[in-house]
Amino acid sequence: MTKQEKFKRIREEISIVNYASISGYTIVRKGKYYSLKEHDSVMIDPVKNVYWQNSKMGYGKCIGEKGSIIDFAVNFNGLSVYEALKEFEQEIGVISERNEIPKQRKASEESTKDMQKAKEITLPQKDDNMRKVFAYLIKTRQISQNVVQDMVHRKMLYQDNHGNCVFVGYDIKNPDSVIFGCRRGTNTYKKFTGDLSGCDYTKGFYVNNNRKTLIVNESVIDALSVMTLLDGKYKDYNYLALGGTGKWEAVKTYLDIGNIKNILIATDNDKGGISAAQRICSMRQDYKDIEVKWQLPPSEYGKDWNDVLKKYGEVHNKYLLLRGFLLFG
């Protein structure tokens, strides 16, 4: 297969809608097109398998910047063109072997839930050391070394052979079953983050300390930041990282298990985070014995909990920033 043929197959056969969904974005139907809840200026044409972003200047007759799935991977998942092509070449190889070439015209008929159904997750290959991950999380993100080591001990964190952080979530009912995985780049000059294909967004990334209070965050980094701020008390709580504000219904999974009695919502202090917090609060009508409280990052400190940690992590009596967390003590 020539390089031109590979490019053509990647652009035509790998759905941008599906790829955006498994990358952690929330798909929103808009007529015959799709958009992203996290980037509402994006419009995806599932038939032509192209997208355009109206918040950026377009060219020709296009009202926004237009692109293929390769452009999407570069602009929204932080991959280089080379990394995107390597990833997609593997995908079209799988498609060829299984004779399961996606039919783009059917993509517009799929529901968001269908696109987010879990499948087997293939974890990236492990590196032989953790140097980049430790440096990034402890020095750059200022996550406590104890917290980082705890995640490694639980096999919920490792470094892949490209030097990325890989966060791994397990099924609470089947601890050997991987149901969530995401990568975060350790290069501070080039942002990269992306969920692994097959994530179960009804369960998310769950840290189980067998406690009755659940702290809900948007991202894994935010959850680790809250643990760091709580210092020696962080194991007094369970944690759920949703993997995006649109995945708020994952909270129901852990309420249905029955051991959670209190929820502390600690999403980002922005439009998406507040909307997710409101939706989680609305669950009280179905779970009347659950107490729900909010503790969003103070706006003067930052938008998310890692902002708070990096700015005020060394402030004396930092528990004052998290007084709401201690109400359930």
N, C-alpha and C positions, 0 to 999 in steps of 0.2 A: 504494500500500500504506500503510495507516494505521500509526501508531506501535505500537498494540496488536498488529496483525498481524505487524509486524517482531519484536516481543518474543516472540510465540508461536513464530514460525518459528525464531528463534535458539535458544530453549529446547528445542525439539523436534527440530530438524534437525541441529544441530552437536553431535557426540558429545563428551561430557566425557572419555571414555576416550581418544579420539584426540587431543583438544586437550591433555590432560595429557602424553601421550606425546611430541608434537612440541614441547612446552614444556620437555622435558628430564627429566621425571619417569620413574621406573622403575615400570612397571605390574606388579602382582602379582595373579594370579588367586586368589580366595578363594571357592570354590563358584560360585554364580551371580553373585557380585559381584566387583568389582575393588578393590584398594587401591593405595597408593603406598609403595614401599620407603622413600622419604625422609620420609613422614608416615603411619606405619602405623595411626594412629587414623582415617584417612579411609576410608570405604567408598563405592563408586560403584555405583549400580544402572544398568546399561546399557540396560535396557528402559524404565524411567521417565525415564532421563537426568537423574538428580539424584544428589547426593552428600550425605553427612553426616559430620561430624567429631566423633568421640566424646570427644575431649579438651576440647571446648567444650560448655558447657551448652546443652541443647536446649530445645525448647518444645513444648507439647502432649504428644502421645504419643511424640515423637521423642526417642531417647536421646542424640542429639548434635545439634549445630548443622547444620541442613539448608540446602541451597542449590542453585541452578541453575548452568549453565555461566557465566553472567554473574557470579554470586557467586564462583565458582571463580577466574575471571580477576582479580577484585579482590583476593581473600584470598590467593591463592597466586602470582600473577604481578605483583602490585603495580600493576595498572592502575587508573585511575579508572573509574567507571561509564561516563563519556562515551567514554574511550579504548577500553574493551571493546566498547561498542556500535558504534563506528566500525569496529573491526577485524572484528567479526562481521557487520556489514552488508555489508562487502565479500565475506565468505565466502558468505553466502546469495545474493549477486548472482551469484557464480561458479557456485553450485549450480544456480540457475535457468537460467543460460545453457547449462549442459552437461547439464541434466536428470539430474543425478547426486545426487539427494536421498539422503542416507545412510539405511540401514535399521537402526534402533537395535537391533532384535531380533537382528541378525546380529553385533553388536559383541561379544557374549559368546562367540562362537565363534572370534573372531580371535585369533591368537597374538600375543605381544608383538613377535616379529620382524616379523610382517606389518605391525603398526602402525608400526614404526620404519623401514620401507623408505624409501629415499631417493627424493625426487622433485625436480623443478626448484625451486631456491630463488630467490625474488624478494627482492632486497636493498632495504631502505628507501632512500628518496630522500636524497641527500647534502645537507648544509647547505653554505653558502658560506664557513664558517669552522670552526675546531677549538677555539675558546676554552674552551667548557665541558668538552670531553674532556680538553684539556691541564690545566685547573685541577683536574679531578676526579682524574685518574690521577697527576699529578705532586705536587700539593699535598695532596690528601685521602688518596690511596692510597700516596703516597710512592714511586711507581715512578720509576726513573731516566729523565731526559729523553732520554738516548741510546737507551734501550730503546724508549720511546714513539715517538721519531722513526724508529727502525728498523722498527717495525711499520707506521707510516704509509708509509714508503718501499717496503715489501714489499706495499703495498695490502692489509694484513691488519687495518687499523684506520682508521675514519673517524667523523665525527659526522653523525648523521641530522638531518632537519629538525625533529625534536622535541628536539634537544639530547642525545640518548643516544649512548653509545659503541656502535659496531657492530664486532664482531670477525668477520673473514672467514677461513675455512680453505679451502685448495685441495687438489685431488687431486695427490698426489706424482707420479703417472705422467702426469697431464695438467694441468700447472700453470695452464692457463687456465680449468679447470673448478672452479666454486665448489661445495664439498660440505658446508660447515658455516658457520653464521652464528648469532650470538647478540647480543642487545642488553643493555646495562646502563645503568640510569639514572644521571645525573650529579647528581641532586638528593639531597643527603645527608640530607634530612629525610623522604624518601619512597623507600623501597627499591623498585627495579624491576629485574627481570632476566627474560629469557625467550629461548629458542632460536627461531630462525626456522623456519617450516614447511618440511619437506623435508630436514632435516639428516641426513647419513649418519653414524650413530653407530658404524659399523664403522671409521671413519677419524678422526673427531674433528677437533680443531684442532691441526694439526701444523706445527711450526716446524723447517724443515730447514736445518741448517748443514753437512750432508754429513759428519757425525761418526759414530763408532762407538758412542757412549754415548747412550742415550735416557733423559731424565728425565721421569717420568710424574707429572702433577699432576691434580687434580680439575677446577679451573676455569682459565680463561684468566688471571684476575687472579692466581691462585697462581703460574702459570707466569711471568708478568711479574715477580712479586715475587722468585722464585728467581733470575731473570736479573739483577735489580737487586742482590741480595745477592752474587752471584758477580762483579759488577762487570765488569772488563776480561776476565774469563775466560768470560763467559757464552756466547760463540760457540764454545766448545770442546765444546758439547753440542747434541744435538737435543732438542726438547720436544714432549710430547703432552699436551694438556688434554682429558680424557675427556668433560667435559660432564655429570658425575654418576658416582657410584661404581658404578652398575649397568652402566656402559658399558665396563667393564674389558677386555672381549674385543677392543676396538680395538687393543690392544697387538699382537695376533697379526698384524694387517695389516702392521705394519712389521717384525715378525720374519720374516714370510714373504718380504719383499722381499730380505732376506739381508745387508744391510750393517750391521745393528745387532749388536754383540757383547756389550754390557753394558747392563743396565737398572738405573736407580736409581729406586726407588719413593718418591715424595714426596707421597703423598696426605695428607689431613687426619688429625690425631691424635684421632680419635673412632671410634665403633663402625663407622660406614659406611666410613671411610677404611681402618681396619685390616682389615676384611673384604675390601675390594677389594685391598689389598696382599697378603693371604693367597692370594687367587685368582690374582693375577698371578704370585706365587711358584710356584704349582702348575703353571705352564706349563713349568717347567724339565724336567719329565719328557718333554715333547714337543720341547723345544729344548735338548738336553743341552750344546751348546757355548756357551750363553748364560750369562753370569754375572749374578746378580741380587743387589742389595743394597737395604736399606731406609734411608731417612733421613727419618723423620717429624718434624714440628715438635716441639721440646722442649716438653712439656706446661706447664712453668712459664712459657713465653714466649707461648703461645697455641695455639689449635686448628688454625689454618692458617698458611700461609707469609706471607700478608699481615699477620696479627697479629704475627708475628715481625719482619717488616720495619718495621712502624710503631712497634714498641716498641724494637727494637734496631738499626734501620737505621744509626744514627750511632755505634754502639758501636765502639771501636777494636778492630781485628783481628776483624772480624765473620766472617771465614772459619772461625773456630773453631766457629761455629754450624753450619757446613756441611762439616765435615771429611770426612764420608762422601762428598760430591760429588767431592772431590779424589782419592779413592782410585783412580779410573779414569784420572786425569790424562793 
